[in-house]
Amino acid sequence: MSPVRPGWIGPTEWGSLSAEEKVTVAAMDPAAFSEWKAAREQGQAAEWRQRETNAGGSLRPKQRFNRLAVFAFVVSLLGATVIFSPILGPSAIILGIVALNKITDKERGRGLAKWAIALGVLNTVLAIVIIVT
């Protein structure tokens, strides 16, 4: 059983692919696959893959960091300085919670958002201790 959808490529064609091509084909969306298959039928799949890679495209889907999660983490690190802690600690908590809710399955950054929340709590507690004493 091949990992690609039925009807895309037959078992005999699948068996003739190299391991690298199997990974490439399994990661393609339907439009890219149809272009690749047409190029392969003409014996130009390697050139097509090289051209696609050189054009800045990637054959594997890229996972990007959620910008809000990165921003929340940076805010929590800035809050580690005692001067801004009463303001940036709670801000990091709020931004981290919002970032956790907004992160999709295609994005990275859950760990950054969780660390932003944890550091925000720590910054807030330290700010309260410093203000009280």
C-alpha positions, 0 to 999 in steps of 0.5 A: 500500500502506498502512502499517497492517495489512490489514483495519483500514482499506480503501484507499478509506478510507485515501485519504480521510484527511488526512496528520495522520490517517494518522500518527495511525492508523499509530501506534495500537494495535488497541484505540485504532484500533477506538474511533477508527474507530467515532468516525470513522464517527459523525463524531466522530474530531476530538472523540475525538482532542481528548478523548484528548489532553486526558485526558493520553493521547498518540496517539504512543507515548511513550519513557521513559528507563530509570530505572536508566540515569539513576541510573547517569549521576547516580552517575557525575557524583557520582563526579567529585568526588574524595571519593566517586570510589573508591566511586562510580566502580566503582558507576557502571560496574556500574550502567551495565552493568546498565542496558544489559542491562535497557533495552528497545526502548521505552525510551531511555537507552542513551547515558546508560548508556554515558556512565555506564560511561565516566565511571565508568572515568575516575573510577576511574582518577583515584581510583587516581592520586590514591591512589597519588600 
